[in-house]
Amino acid sequence: MFSHESDILRKIRLIEWLKAELVTSVGQVFQAIAKNSHSAINDALAAVLVSCYILGKRLGIDFATLEEAVLLRITQCIAQGQEAEKWHGDYSELQKHIRKKG
């Protein structure tokens, strides 16, 4: 009984740690932008993405399902005519990039 409870607690602690890691990484993105450091921005954004993937996995969302949701979100942003899409075609470019990898 106790080992089962400790396993549940361990899973909860991991999820809480991942949530904190995500928030910390977002803060690091803002700090990196303020410093205008390309490499720091790149590292911080990568940390955000990794945290999201692992947090999703721990919450029962596999990587493929998350990527499908990302593609759906991108498609919705294109259809809505988001400014980044209208002005620069960023969502379409990202959509092509993700589809090439798969």
C-alpha positions in Angstrom: 0.0 0.0 0.0 2.7 2.5 1.0 4.8 1.7 -2.1 1.8 2.5 -4.3 1.2 5.8 -2.5 4.8 6.7 -2.8 4.7 6.0 -6.6 1.7 8.4 -6.9 3.4 11.0 -4.8 6.5 10.7 -7.0 4.4 11.1 -10.1 2.8 14.2 -8.7 6.1 15.7 -7.6 7.5 15.1 -11.1 4.5 16.9 -12.7 4.9 19.8 -10.3 8.6 20.0 -11.0 7.9 20.0 -14.8 5.4 22.8 -14.3 7.9 24.8 -12.4 10.5 24.0 -15.1 8.2 25.3 -17.7 7.6 28.6 -15.9 11.3 29.0 -15.3 12.1 28.4 -18.9 9.5 31.0 -20.0 11.2 33.5 -17.6 14.5 32.6 -19.2 13.1 33.4 -22.6 12.2 36.9 -21.4 15.6 37.4 -19.8 17.3 36.2 -23.0 15.2 38.6 -25.1 16.1 41.5 -22.8 19.8 40.6 -23.2 19.4 40.3 -26.9 21.3 37.1 -26.9 20.5 34.8 -29.9 22.0 31.7 -28.3 20.3 32.3 -24.9 17.0 32.8 -26.7 17.5 29.6 -28.6 18.4 27.7 -25.5 15.5 29.0 -23.5 13.0 28.4 -26.3 14.3 24.8 -26.6 13.9 24.3 -22.9 10.2 25.5 -23.1 9.6 23.0 -25.9 11.2 20.1 -24.1 9.3 20.9 -20.9 6.0 20.9 -22.9 6.7 17.6 -24.5 7.7 15.9 -21.2 4.9 17.5 -19.2 2.5 16.3 -21.9 3.9 12.8 -21.7 3.5 12.7 -17.9 -0.1 13.9 -18.3 -0.9 11.1 -20.8 -0.3 12.8 -24.1 2.1 11.0 -26.3 4.5 12.9 -28.5 2.7 12.1 -31.8 -0.6 13.3 -30.4 1.0 16.5 -29.2 2.5 17.1 -32.6 -0.9 16.5 -34.2 -2.4 19.1 -31.9 0.4 21.5 -32.8 -0.3 21.0 -36.5 -4.0 21.5 -35.9 -3.3 24.7 -34.0 -1.0 26.0 -36.8 -3.8 25.2 -39.4 -6.3 27.2 -37.3 -3.9 30.1 -37.0 -3.5 30.1 -40.8 -7.3 30.0 -41.3 -7.8 32.8 -38.8 -5.3 35.0 -40.6 -3.1 35.6 -37.6 -0.8 38.7 -38.1 2.4 36.6 -38.1 0.9 34.6 -41.0 -0.4 37.6 -42.9 2.7 39.6 -42.6 5.4 37.0 -42.8 3.9 33.6 -43.5 5.3 32.2 -40.3 2.6 29.6 -39.6 2.7 28.2 -43.1 6.5 28.0 -42.9 6.3 26.2 -39.6 3.6 23.8 -41.0 5.9 22.9 -43.9 8.8 22.4 -41.6 6.9 20.0 -39.3 5.4 18.1 -42.2 8.8 17.6 -43.9 10.2 16.0 -40.7 7.4 13.5 -40.5 
